[in-house]
Amino acid sequence: MPDEITRIVDLLVESRRNGFSHPDLIESVITDLSSCINSEEFGHSIELLETILKLRPPNLTNLFFDIHCPIFSPTPGTPTLHHLFHRLHSVCSTISSLVLLGNGGTYHGHMNDLIAALSSHLESLTLTHFTLDLGTYNALRLCTSLREVSMNYIHADDGHCLPAIVQRWPNLRRFHYAYNLRGNLDSTVTCLSVSCLELEDFALVCNGFSSAVTTGGMMSFIDRCGAKRIRLAGISAVDDRLVFCTLLRGRRLEHLDLERSHHFMGSITPSRKESWPDLRSLSLLGCPYLCQEFVEKVARACPKLEEVVLPDHLNVGQNSCLSPFGFRREQGNVWRKVAEMPSIRKNKGEIRGAMSRLIKRFK
């Protein structure tokens, strides 16, 4: 496989040398460093990446690095990610999206340096299996143009640093955070609602069941934030009070996911005046104590609702509490609204006009 990649890179170089535009077709580069078994292979992978970057592919916007293994200490003279991107900074000006798959370890200096090197024009950043350390925070502070941030399976050595960093992302539209920690995230959530006024898509996901954010903290967030898509999975703060707050304040909501909300029972049911007028999808999977009346009221009160994911205890057979409202089971726990067939009565005038034109044509 490494030999094959080398041949591909050589062909791209030859294409550019002969005046062909094949390198211009490159939009993404995936660099798998997890397969490097020693520092020599690591260095060779970096050299291949450097060769591609030196071709200056004008449409290259996305970089993906798979580094879910220990990074070898390069031998003297071997290139590193840090030196590569700082040396070729001007060449990388088109790169706006960076995805880093780590190994959850505490040391990843290469990755922190990479974030810092691309920070001035980075708009999208995804970190998976990461431990956020001081180096990561320092690099994230430089990324003031970010519009999308996704942090998955995150450990935080120093969680209180995140709010100050969020304040430096005024253009942020999407923030997804899946974590493994028990610290308090209220200040981070508050900073998002105050500093990121364009935020439209917010997700907070715990792999277990977390109290890292309080009901009051989330209510304050919803009060200030105009997000269209909210996902809260495995968050103990989701209860009837919070849902009632979203009914009153979340008027722009189009997609709401309350997966694994064990404290949510649905005792407060929405009316037409207290509903989500633009809601299109609602996920209630893993809400074991949710009452049927809440689901029925949502289906009746939300005119644009198209998809509902039911909890297991309400997802029985081919008919459910959603059936009377025109929903049909699509697969598993997913129910979708069936488009209404136009009735003849509604289109009687249109049909009469068409028949009249047809008769005139044959007279």
C-alpha positions, -999 to +999 in steps of 0.1 A: +000+000+000+028+026+008+044+018-026+010+024-043+006+058-026+041+067-036+033+059-073+002+080-072+021+110-058+047+105-085+020+105-112+006+138-098+040+154-099+046+142-135+012+155-144+020+190-131+054+189-148+038+182-182+012+210-178-018+188-170-043+198-143-048+165-124-036+180-091-062+207-094-089+180-089-076+173-053-101+185-027-092+163+003-061+145+015-062+117+040-030+109+058-030+076+078-001+078+102-016+050+124-001+024+100+035+037+105+054+011+125+086+032+129+099+068+126+112+061+091+077+052+078+063+082+096+089+105+079+081+090+045+044+097+049+052+133+058+074+137+028+046+124+005+022+149+020+048+177+015+051+167-022+014+170-027+012+204-009+041+218-030+019+211-061-004+239-047-037+222-056-060+252-057-091+232-046-076+214-016-097+224+014-098+193+036-071+175+055-077+143+075-051+128+098-055+094+114-030+094+143-047+070+167-014+055+177+017+068+195+037+092+174+073+082+170+100+107+179+115+116+145+152+109+139+174+139+131+167+152+097+132+136+095+104+161+087+077+167+112+041+180+110+051+211+129+080+220+106+061+210+074+031+233+079+050+262+093+074+261+063+046+257+038+022+281+055+015+301+023+009+269+003-018+258+027-039+289+025-068+271+008-071+245+037-102+254+057-112+221+072-091+198+095-100+164+110-078+148+135-083+113+148-062+108+179-057+080+204-069+097+236-034+101+249-023+131+268+006+140+245+000+150+209+023+179+203+023+172+165-015+178+164-014+209+185+012+224+162-008+214+132-039+233+145-018+263+152-001+263+118-035+263+100-053+285+125-055+317+105-078+302+078-094+273+096-132+272+094-140+236+104-122+215+131-130+180+142-111+164+171-118+127+180-103+107+208-085+137+223-073+148+256-073+186+257-042+199+273-026+233+276-010+230+241-044+223+226-060+253+243-032+276+231-037+263+195-075+267+197-071+303+208-056+312+175-085+297+154-106+329+154-123+321+120-139+288+131-175+282+120-178+245+129-163+227+158-168+190+166-151+174+196-158+137+201-148+114+229-130+142+246-111+142+279-102+175+294-072+180+316-083+216+324-119+220+315-122+256+328-101+268+299-127+261+273-151+290+280-123+316+274-115+299+240-152+298+229-153+336+233-127+338+205-151+320+180-176+348+171-185+332+137-193+298+151-224+282+137-220+246+148-207+232+181-208+195+189-192+182+221-191+145+231-172+140+263-159+118+291-157+140+321-177+150+351-167+187+354-192+215+350-199+228+315-223+256+324-198+283+318-189+269+284-226+267+274-231+303+287-202+316+267-215+300+236-249+317+239-233+351+247-203+351+223-214+329+194-245+348+182-247+329+149-248+295+165-274+273+148-264+238+156-256+227+191-250+192+205-239+180+239-235+142+242-223+121+271-214+085+266-230+076+299-254+098+319-239+131+329-247+160+352-219+182+337-244+209+328-273+220+350-309+225+341-305+262+349-274+265+327-292+249+298-323+271+303-301+302+303-285+289+270-319+284+254-331+318+266-303+335+247-295+312+218-315+310+185-302+275+175-322+256+149-308+222+158-302+210+194-291+176+205-288+167+242-280+130+247-274+114+281-277+148+299-294+146+333-304+183+330-331+174+305-363+174+325-398+187+321-388+223+332-361+224+305-384+211+278-411+237+288-384+264+285-376+252+250-413+253+241-415+290+251-380+302+239-369+278+212-391+293+185-366+287+157-360+250+165-362+227+135-345+196+149-346+185+186-329+154+199-334+145+236-320+109+234-315+091+268-333+117+288-341+097+319-356+126+338-379+137+311-415+125+316-435+149+294-458+161+322-459+196+305-476+191+271-474+217+243-503+237+228-505+256+196-494+287+214-466+270+233-450+249+206-422+247+181-438+262+149-408+252+127-400+218+142-393+191+116-378+163+136-379+151+172-359+122+187-371+107+220-351+075+218-341+061+252-366+083+272-380+054+293-405+074+313-420+096+286-458+097+286-478+091+254-498+123+258-467+145+252-460+128+219-496+132+208-497+169+217-464+176+198-478+158+167-510+179+169-493+213+178-463+213+154-476+216+118-442+211+101-432+179+120-420+152+096-401+127+117-403+114+152-381+088+168-401+071+196-388+055+228-391+017+229-422+016+252-442+038+228-429+020+197-453-010+196-464-027+164-472-010+131-496+015+148-486+039+176-498+071+192-485+089+160-507+069+136-538+091+139-517+121+129-506+106+096-473+091+107-461+056+095-433+035+108-403+037+084-378+015+102-369+007+138-382+035+160-384+061+132-418+073+122-423+097+093-453+117+082-469+104+050-476+130+024-513+136+019-527+126-015-546+156-031-583+150-028-606+153-059-628+177-040-599+201-034-590+200-071-625+200-085-622+234-101-589+225-116-602+193-131-634+210-144-611+236-162-590+209-177-620+190-190-634+222-205-602+230-224-601+194-237-637+196-250-630+229-267-599+214-284-620+186-300-649+208-311 
